[in-house]
């Protein structure tokens, strides 16, 4: 896939979310201790990547780098044992392996008894064209029983594209811009510690990317409008509307009801398209699933 096509496909994949039980939104930004932030899962995540810590491919270009850190419970102190950590990123040409059985620059590891994890790979590069580039970044997904899955992107200090990118320039991304340390052997190192959370809160300035009018795939005369009100996502529905709460994995549930009764799942597609699938159960116990595409 060409860089310009991939850039279009991932334009909506950087939706920042606060993921810490100690964080509050003060009207301008998030404040608190042990902040960890995450992004809604983008279009090129591949499940079942091989269990391996070393992603380096012999003969491929790229500067070696080690990513390490700790996975912690939501008290920000107790190590989390056996959390699943998935890493993926582009190669030295800005291209992701989305199809091959080799899962190039994709891997899975698990935290040890002290919560430690590490990967060896190469430093990814920015990709895009003209004045529209994404800064270099790692993707991480952390899955730990008892907590919502955490999906995040990590950036690197000194990247000239940080200030121009909506994901890396968000206030919630500050602690995910990592200091790159040069090691004696010529390699580089970055450290990222993760505090897990039972509930994720969507960052209001970035959540607006989900707002808009969605059209029923099977009935184009049927539409839904999503809007932001009081820093929350709502489905417009006279006279009151439906308040949606984020529950992880790109999924929102109707506030105040069990998640299986009414939930919404967003999926980032190619070229910036956004799909929304709503699932609801009526008074007779009948399940209804509707697929919507956001109006461009």
Secondary structure, DSSP 8 states (H G I E B T S, - for coil): --HHHHHHHTTT---EEE--TTEEE-SSSEEESS--EEE---TT--SS--B-SB---TT--S-EEEEEEEEE-TTSSSB-TT-EEEEE---TTS----S-TT-TTEEEEE--TTSEEEEEEE----EEETTEEE---EEEEEE-TTS--EEEEEEETT-TTGGG-TTTTSGGGGGGEE--EE-TTS-EEEE--EE--SS-EE-HHHHGGG-EEEEESS-TT-EEEEEEETTEEEE--TTT-EEEEEEETTEEEETTS-TTTEEEEEEE-GGG-EEEEEEEE-TTS-EEEEEEEE--
